[in-house]
Structures are given as structure tokens and as C-alpha cells.
Amino acid sequence: MMRTSIYLSRFPAFFLCVAFPLYLAIRGSASLSDIALLCSSLSERAEALHIKLTSWLAASPAPISKTSLNPLAEPATGSPEGGIRKTYQPLPDGLAHCINSFEQYSLLAEQGLQRKHARYSRQNPAQKTISNKLGYPAHFEKTRKGIEVNARFSEKIALIGREDYHTGSRALEDREDAEFGLVDLAFGHLLRDWSSQGAGERKAVFPPILDRLDQHFDGNGRGNKVLVPGSGMGRLASDIADLGYDVTANELDYGSILAYHLLTNHTHSLHQHTLQPFVTKWAHQANPSSRYSPLTVPDHWPNKAVQLIEGDFLEVFPRDGEFDAVVTLFFIDMSDNVIDFLSNIHRLLKPGGVWINLGPLKWGSYSALHLSAEEVLQLAVLLGFDVDHTSRKSIDSLYAEQPETLLKFTYVTQFWSATKRG
Ligand SMILES: C[S@@+](CC[C@H](N)C(=O)[O-])C[C@H]1O[C@@H](n2cnc3c(N)ncnc32)[C@H](O)[C@@H]1O
């Protein structure tokens, strides 16, 4: 039965790679280079199809629910059948949504492209002729190829999610619950943290933090415990660890967590992964090629000594006074209530420990308090910090911007440090 199934699954591969291109060649409807292009893309797809079909034929395809995903089998206790009964643990919040989004990136991005194509097609014939003279249709093909490049990367991340959290190969519940924006955001964070193109953005905001740490610890980080909550893709945490500090990173978004796992644990050379994150961004482009600029990650090895704690910063650190320093970069305005975040930073610091902050005050509509920088510092004093007013400065910063974009969004970030009153 299995042999027949494998032959069956190979038939589409044969048809797609050999018979169909041959048919096109005989009909003469495509050039040889078109056919070569078609063959190479079809052979990749056929291989993927083959893998999918064989694994589908080998495994039960029934969809499973979020609560039955993590197959940590435990021996049944008092099972009437006396056998092994699996008890399953639920996946962490947001993980299924994240894996679905990475798995379906290609489909979601392609839908966006099709909408653009529909608008182009609705032009009248004269407009279309002019657009064609501009070479406009080539954008659709080039974008499609960029989406394929991104999809290969995105699918690797999804696979890591499935492997690390033991989801098996079957469809996750609510497969439709996938979001293009989640993947797009992850690409932006990768650009900023782990590509050469992000070096400019990092150079504006990392040095003030690293210098302040250096000043506080008299140039000797070794052995001092630093917490970086809301660590995103983890570059700042990694750079601090490179200086010899004992660094704990914390993040709750699985888009960042899984991409970080890919770079840290499943990457064997620098610049191994290629991305074209701007192919879906058609506005604010200076020239026809800028949106196709590729980037490669990682441009630097993530420091494996960093300990990444997954989950909500307010919930995952039970011990008081655990850290010598807490560093918040583009973080405190993510809180539902900034009093909770600052109180927690204060609780986690040792007496005399330092809190270093750099970031905007882009409070979300969900925030209970929309404080000004002055008010945040007054709050810090009320909660038991001594604010170092001489450290205060404003630093202009971009965040995850395409280097060549014609629209740049500058944050006037606020930098300060404060110590926990002893
Ligand atoms: C604007 S991003 C900044 C990421 C990183 N610090 C940087 O500068 O690139 C804010 C990050 O904080 C994370 N975050 C928000 N609330 C959090 C919480 N309660 N616990 C842990 N992480 C949180 C978000 O998932 C997001 O990755």
C-alpha cells in the first residue's frame, strides 16, 4: 500500500517537471529560458509536494486542537485499558497563530500581489500600454520570486516552531488564523537586529546603553546579571553578553522567539539566510529596483550564553532582587499600565542596581496611562528609583526601516538611567 502511495505521489512530480514543460516546448508557446525557469521552480514545488504527500500518507491527517498539540506522552495512571494514554499540554498563547502565519506567508503575500495585479489590469487599454512601456508587468514576476525567497525562510521558521514545540506535521487548529503582518514585522526586526543594513539603526541606540552599563560597572561586566525584557530578536542582549555580562533576555512574541531560535540554534554560517523583505512594499520607492534589495542574516553570531526566557515579563520572574541591571529598549510603552512595568523592573533589581532605558513613549490605545517623559521619571521616583538626571538625553532613531525608503519615521527616543534606592 505504502509503495503504491509513493509511486502515486511521484506521478505529479513527473508530470510537472518533465511532461508539462515538454508539451510547452513542442507547442512552441514558451522560450527555452522560460521553460528552464519553469522547470527549476516546478521541480522545487514538486519536491515539496512529494514530501508533503508522503508524510501525509504516512500520518493521520485529522486536524487537532490547540489543547491536543504538545504530545508529551505520559503513562496513563489508572487507565481502564491499562495502556499508555497520552496527556497533552496546550501550546503557549500565540504560538499556533505564529506558526500558521509563517507557514502561510507565501499565500498571504501572493493574495496582496494579486490585489495589486487586479488594479493594474482594470486600467483601460491605453493606460495599460503606457504601463507596459514602463516595464510595469515585470514587477509582478520579480515580486513573486521575492515572495518565494521569503517563503523558504519563513517556512524554516515554522518548521522550527513545530519541532521545538512538538506539534507534529498536522494542520494546527484555526489554520485560517494567519497574519501577513506578523511575518512582515518579524522580517523588519531581523533587518534591524541581524543584517548589515540595520547597522545604522543599531549604532544610534546601542552605544548609549552599552556605555552606561560600562560606566555603572566600571568597565567590568563579568558576572553581573543583566535582564533585557522585550528583547525582540535579541541583538542588544547578545551584544551585552559579548561584553562578558551574564544576560537574560525575555520575550513573549513567538515571531521573534522562533526567528531567534533559527539564528541561534539552526544556523551554521554567517549570512546564511537571504530575505527580500521589501518586495511587498511598493510605495515610497526611489527607483524600480529598490524594493528587490536582498538582505542576509545573521551578520554576526548570536551569543549563545544569553538565556532566553519566554513569556510575559510580569509573570515569568518570581525572584525579587535577581538582577544587577535591567535594560529596556523600545519597551516600556508596550505596557498595559506602565506602573506595572516600572514596579516589576524595581522589584527585579538588587538595591543599587541600575535601570537603563531608551525608547519612545508610543503608548497604545490599550495603555491605562499615557505619561510624558517627565511624568515617567516622576513615577520612577515614587516607586523607589533615584533618577540620574545628568544621563538624560533625546536620541533620534529609525526603527526597522527599509534603508532606501522615501518615507522615514523618526522616533525622538528618551534615554535615562536610574538606580534602585538601597
Ligand atoms: C518594539 S519591540 C522592541 C524589541 C527590542 N527591544 C528592540 O528594540 O528591537 C517591543 C518588544 O517587547 C515585547 N513585549 C511586549 N510586552 C511584553 C511583555 N509583557 N513581556 C515580554 N515581552 C514583551 C514585544 O513582543 C516586542 O518584541
The ligand as an SDF file (V2000), in Angstrom:
LIG
                    3D

 27 29  0  0  0  0  0  0  0  0999 V2000
    9.0170   47.4550   19.9970 C   0  0  0  0  0  0  0  0  0  0  0  0
    9.5990   45.8600   20.3310 S   0  0  0  0  0  0  0  0  0  0  0  0
   11.2780   46.1470   20.7650 C   0  0  0  0  0  0  0  0  0  0  0  0
   12.1120   44.9180   20.7130 C   0  0  0  0  0  0  0  0  0  0  0  0
   13.5880   45.1510   21.1020 C   0  0  0  0  0  0  0  0  0  0  0  0
   13.7180   45.6280   22.4340 N   0  0  0  0  0  0  0  0  0  0  0  0
   14.2010   46.1020   20.1290 C   0  0  0  0  0  0  0  0  0  0  0  0
   14.4910   47.2360   20.4990 O   0  0  0  0  0  0  0  0  0  0  0  0
   14.3620   45.7220   18.9560 O   0  0  0  0  0  0  0  0  0  0  0  0
    8.8890   45.5140   21.9140 C   0  0  0  0  0  0  0  0  0  0  0  0
    9.0020   44.0470   22.2700 C   0  0  0  0  0  0  0  0  0  0  0  0
    8.5010   43.8530   23.6000 O   0  0  0  0  0  0  0  0  0  0  0  0
    7.8020   42.6200   23.6110 C   0  0  0  0  0  0  0  0  0  0  0  0
    6.8790   42.6580   24.7590 N   0  0  0  0  0  0  0  0  0  0  0  0
    5.7900   43.4490   24.9310 C   0  0  0  0  0  0  0  0  0  0  0  0
    5.2130   43.2150   26.1220 N   0  0  0  0  0  0  0  0  0  0  0  0
    5.9380   42.2480   26.7180 C   0  0  0  0  0  0  0  0  0  0  0  0
    5.8440   41.5660   27.9570 C   0  0  0  0  0  0  0  0  0  0  0  0
    4.8450   41.8410   28.8060 N   0  0  0  0  0  0  0  0  0  0  0  0
    6.7630   40.6280   28.2530 N   0  0  0  0  0  0  0  0  0  0  0  0
    7.7750   40.3470   27.3920 C   0  0  0  0  0  0  0  0  0  0  0  0
    7.9230   40.9570   26.1980 N   0  0  0  0  0  0  0  0  0  0  0  0
    7.0150   41.8870   25.8590 C   0  0  0  0  0  0  0  0  0  0  0  0
    7.1080   42.5930   22.2710 C   0  0  0  0  0  0  0  0  0  0  0  0
    6.7330   41.2840   21.9230 O   0  0  0  0  0  0  0  0  0  0  0  0
    8.1720   43.1620   21.3620 C   0  0  0  0  0  0  0  0  0  0  0  0
    9.0130   42.1730   20.8280 O   0  0  0  0  0  0  0  0  0  0  0  0
  1  2  1  0
  2  3  1  0
  2 10  1  0
  3  4  1  0
  4  5  1  0
  5  6  1  0
  5  7  1  0
  7  8  2  0
  7  9  1  0
 10 11  1  0
 11 12  1  0
 11 26  1  0
 12 13  1  0
 13 14  1  0
 13 24  1  0
 14 15  1  0
 14 23  1  0
 15 16  2  0
 16 17  1  0
 17 18  1  0
 17 23  2  0
 18 19  1  0
 18 20  2  0
 20 21  1  0
 21 22  2  0
 22 23  1  0
 24 25  1  0
 24 26  1  0
 26 27  1  0
M  CHG  2   2   1   9  -1
M  END
$$$$
